[in-house]
Every structure is written in C-alpha cells, then in structure tokens.
Amino acid sequence: MAGDELLRVTLPGQVRSPKNHRAWLMVGRRMRQVPSDAYRAWEREAFRALSRAVEGRPEFPYEGPVWVQAVAYVRGQAPDLVAVLEAVGDVLQGEWLVSSGRKVRPLWAVILDDRQIQSWDGSRVIRVRTPSLVRTEVVVYRYRLSQIEEPQKVQIVGKDA
C-alpha cells in the first residue's frame, strides 16, 4: 500500500501506555482517572516533537483519512502493540484550546480525531538493548480509496463445484 507521505517524525523516549498505572484524582466531588506521570512525561516530549514538525505547515491539522505507521523501539518489557498504537493516535491529535471542559480548537494537531486513522499497516514494537536507540518512528500518509485493492475472485475447484 503506497500513499502520499504527510509527515515523518521521531518521538523521543520510551512510548508509554495511556491506560497503564492510571491515578485517581478528585475533581469537584467526583473521582476521575488520569494518565500516569510516566505517560504524561512521554506525552509532553511527543507533543514537542510533533508541534515542531507541523509548525508553519498549512496542511495540518489534516482532515482526511490517514494511514499511520508507528515503529516503537523499546527497552525492557515491551508494551503491547495496541497500547503503543493508542498512545501514538492520542498524541497525533495534538493540543487543544479547552473552554468549559470542551475542546474548542486545536492549538496544533496532525489529525483532528484518531478515527481518521484507517490503517496501522507496518506498525510494530521492537526491543532494543541500547538506551540511546529508544524512540518511536511515526510516518503519516494520506489514505486514498484507490489504495484499497479489490479482493481476488477465488475459483472453487472440486467435485461439488
């Protein structure tokens, strides 16, 4: 599958899952779950890298369907691929201006909503031994309907066919 490349960026540090080790926080009279400190630290670093990558580029935030390829180089116990993809999808949505608890407009973003991601083909988690190699390589492509291949017609062969 080939598409037009929109963005290629390296997110520094070990990707963290937004769902693991969540903390509980009292907001008003309700308890809310918030991401772990480790995730929030990784998210800040990822936001810095992504905001620099899209700065001054009028095509962002991109509003059409995308194909994202994320290759996470991790050290130690590898997170599951689904957690990595969720974290990358979340940070691609960027930072938003919030008013009365609602997203108003993006301060910057690669995509507006992670529902725009139509494919994660080529994404994987790779364990490395050297700390300096820990990172997540992300490539975002336009996803075009012409990229979808028609299924092959299968001819059934046999005595009952």
C-alpha positions as CSV (number, residue, x, y, z in Angstrom):
1,M,0.0,0.0,0.0
2,A,1.5,3.3,-1.0
3,G,0.3,6.7,-0.1
4,D,1.4,10.3,-0.2
5,E,3.6,11.0,2.9
6,L,2.3,13.8,5.0
7,L,4.6,13.6,8.0
8,R,7.7,11.7,9.2
9,V,8.7,12.3,12.8
10,T,10.7,10.7,15.6
11,L,9.1,10.8,19.0
12,P,11.8,10.6,21.7
13,G,11.8,8.3,24.7
14,Q,10.0,5.1,25.5
15,V,6.4,5.2,24.5
16,R,4.0,4.8,27.4
17,S,0.5,3.4,27.5
18,P,-2.2,5.9,28.4
19,K,-4.2,3.1,30.2
20,N,-1.5,1.5,32.5
21,H,-0.9,2.7,36.0
22,R,-3.6,5.4,35.9
23,A,-4.1,7.5,39.0
24,W,-7.3,8.6,40.6
25,L,-7.9,12.3,41.1
26,M,-10.7,14.1,42.9
27,V,-12.3,16.6,40.5
28,G,-15.0,18.5,42.3
29,R,-17.0,15.8,44.1
30,R,-16.1,13.1,41.6
31,M,-13.1,10.7,41.3
32,R,-11.6,10.7,37.8
33,Q,-8.9,8.5,36.3
34,V,-5.9,10.4,34.9
35,P,-2.9,9.0,33.0
36,S,0.2,8.1,34.9
37,D,3.1,10.5,35.4
38,A,5.3,8.4,33.0
39,Y,2.7,8.7,30.3
40,R,2.3,12.4,30.8
41,A,6.1,13.0,30.6
42,W,6.3,11.0,27.4
43,E,3.3,12.9,26.0
44,R,5.0,16.2,26.7
45,E,8.1,15.1,24.8
46,A,6.0,13.7,21.9
47,F,4.0,17.0,21.8
48,R,7.2,19.0,21.5
49,A,8.5,16.9,18.6
50,L,5.1,16.9,16.8
51,S,4.4,20.6,17.2
52,R,7.8,21.4,15.8
53,A,7.2,19.0,12.8
54,V,3.8,20.7,11.9
55,E,4.8,24.3,12.6
56,G,4.1,26.6,9.7
57,R,2.6,23.8,7.5
58,P,-0.9,24.8,6.4
59,E,-2.0,21.2,5.6
60,F,-2.2,20.5,9.3
61,P,-4.4,19.6,11.0
62,Y,-5.1,17.2,8.2
63,E,-8.9,16.4,8.0
64,G,-8.9,13.3,5.7
65,P,-8.4,9.6,6.3
66,V,-4.8,8.6,7.1
67,W,-2.6,5.5,7.3
68,V,-0.1,5.6,10.2
69,Q,3.0,3.5,10.5
70,A,4.4,3.5,14.0
71,V,7.6,1.6,14.9
72,A,8.4,1.7,18.6
73,Y,11.9,0.8,19.7
74,V,11.6,0.0,23.4
75,R,13.9,-1.2,26.2
76,G,12.9,-3.7,28.9
77,Q,9.5,-5.2,29.0
78,A,7.8,-4.4,25.7
79,P,4.3,-2.8,25.8
80,D,1.7,-4.5,23.7
81,L,1.2,-3.1,20.2
82,V,-2.4,-2.0,20.9
83,A,-1.2,0.2,23.8
84,V,1.5,1.8,21.6
85,L,-0.9,2.5,18.8
86,E,-3.4,4.1,21.2
87,A,-0.7,6.3,22.6
88,V,0.5,7.4,19.2
89,G,-3.1,8.0,18.0
90,D,-3.7,10.2,21.0
91,V,-0.6,12.4,20.6
92,L,-1.3,12.8,16.9
93,Q,-4.5,14.7,17.9
94,G,-2.3,17.4,19.4
95,E,-3.1,20.0,22.0
96,W,-6.4,21.8,22.0
97,L,-7.8,25.0,23.5
98,V,-10.4,23.9,26.1
99,S,-13.3,26.0,27.3
100,S,-15.8,24.8,29.9
101,G,-14.4,21.3,29.6
102,R,-14.9,21.1,25.8
103,K,-12.4,21.1,23.0
104,V,-12.8,24.4,21.1
105,R,-10.0,24.4,18.5
106,P,-6.6,22.8,18.1
107,L,-3.5,24.8,19.1
108,W,-1.7,22.4,16.8
109,A,-2.6,18.9,15.6
110,V,-1.5,16.4,13.0
111,I,-5.1,15.0,12.7
112,L,-8.3,16.1,14.3
113,D,-9.5,12.7,15.5
114,D,-7.9,9.3,15.8
115,R,-11.0,7.9,14.0
116,Q,-9.3,9.3,10.8
117,I,-6.7,6.5,11.1
118,Q,-7.9,3.9,8.6
119,S,-4.8,1.7,8.7
120,W,-1.8,0.9,11.0
121,D,-0.1,-1.3,8.5
122,G,3.6,-1.8,9.1
123,S,3.4,-0.8,12.8
124,R,5.4,-2.9,15.3
125,V,7.2,-2.9,18.6
126,I,10.9,-3.8,18.5
127,R,13.0,-4.4,21.7
128,V,16.5,-2.9,21.8
129,R,19.3,-3.2,24.3
130,T,20.9,0.3,23.9
131,P,19.1,3.1,25.7
132,S,20.1,5.7,23.0
133,L,18.0,3.7,20.4
134,V,14.7,4.0,22.4
135,R,12.2,6.1,20.3
136,T,9.1,5.8,18.2
137,E,9.3,6.5,14.4
138,V,6.0,7.7,13.0
139,V,5.0,8.2,9.4
140,V,1.6,9.5,8.4
141,Y,0.3,9.0,4.9
142,R,-2.8,10.2,3.1
143,Y,-5.2,7.2,2.8
144,R,-6.8,7.1,-0.6
145,L,-9.7,4.9,-1.5
146,S,-7.7,3.9,-4.7
147,Q,-5.3,2.2,-2.3
148,I,-7.8,-0.4,-1.4
149,E,-7.4,-3.4,-3.6
150,E,-10.3,-5.3,-4.9
151,P,-10.5,-8.8,-3.4
152,Q,-9.3,-11.6,-5.7
153,K,-12.0,-13.8,-7.1
154,V,-11.5,-17.3,-5.9
155,Q,-12.4,-20.2,-8.1
156,I,-13.6,-23.2,-6.1
157,V,-12.3,-26.5,-7.5
158,G,-13.6,-29.8,-6.5
159,K,-16.2,-32.4,-7.3
160,D,-19.1,-30.4,-5.8
161,A,-18.2,-27.1,-7.6
